Amino acid sequence: MMQATQEAPLPETGVSMASPSLMIQVYVGLPSGCSFVDVEDAVRIHVLGATVTRAVGMWQGSYEDSLVITILGQQGDLYDARRLAVYLKNLLMQDEVLVVTTPCEVEVV
């Protein structure tokens, strides 16, 4: 009969768990001739932290360069994300900008 082996305890990692959070994603088309730097500046002004990812999106049957701005925050950060979305909609002359919120747990390692 085989004996069960015990796993060694994990070393202290300094992991901290945030309270229940939201992942807020802003999807926006980036028309040709628009500068990525303009979007970076807008993100910097409106939110404390975000990840800006270049993407290819489709709107009304046509593909376009797009950006996905991901913000991890709390319910109160949703207001700033929506303000950013409206600002980018006007700046980039878009018909619509998509804002998606997903409840999540955040672990900082």
N, C-alpha and C positions, 0 to 999 in steps of 0.2 A: 504494500500500500504506500502511495506517495504522500509525503507530508506537504501541506500547503506552505508555500513560502510567504513570508511577510515582506511587504514592500517597505523600503526605507522611507522614513518621513521626508517630505519635501523640505528643502532649506527655506528659511524665511525669505520671502520674495519682495516684501514691501508693497504688496498688492493692496490697492484701496478700491473699494466699491462705491460708486456714486449712487445717490438715490435714484429711483426710477427716472429714466431720461427719455428724450425724444431724439430720433434721428430725423432731421429736417433736410430734405433735398429740394433744391431749386433747379429746374431744368429750363434752359433758355437757349434759343437759337442765336448763333453768332453770324450775322450777315457778312458777306465779303466786304472788305474794306474797313471793318470794325477792328479796333485794336484790343488784343488780349489784355494789355496794360490798363486800358480804361476799365475793364471788368475787375481786374485785380484791385485797382484803386477803390472802386465802388464797394467791393467786398470788405476791404480794410476799413472803410468808413462806417459800414453798417453793422458788422459783427466782430466779436473779439477773436474768433478762431474758426477756420473752415478749411476744407480741402476742395480745391478747384480742379476738376478733371475734364480734359478735352474729350469730346465724344462726337459721334455722328448720329443725328436724330432724323426723324421723319415727321413732316407736318404737311397735311393735306396732300399726301401722295408724293411729295418731293423730299429728297434727302438734303440735309444742310449740316454744316459744322455747328456743333452745339457745345454747351458747357453744362456740367452737373456740379453744383455747389453743395457740398455736404457739410452740415452743421450738427454737431452733437451738443445738445443743451437740455434745458428744462422747458416747461410750458411757457415761462415768461420770455424765452428766446424766440418763440414763434412770431411774436409781434415784429421783432427786428428782421427776421427772415422774410416776412411778408412785405415790410417796407423795402428791403433789398430787391425783392421780386418786382415790385411796382417801379422802383427806380430803374432797374435793368430793362423792363418792358418799354419804358419811355426812352431811355438812352439808346437802346438798340432797335427802336421802332418795330417792336414785335406785336403781333395781334394778341397773343396770349403767352403767359409764362406759367409753368406748372410748379406747384408747391406740394410736396408729398411729406406727410409726417408718419413716422412709424415708432411706436413705443419700443424701447430697448433697454437693456441693462449695459452699463458701461463699466469696464474693468481697466484700471490704470495700473500698468506693471512697471 
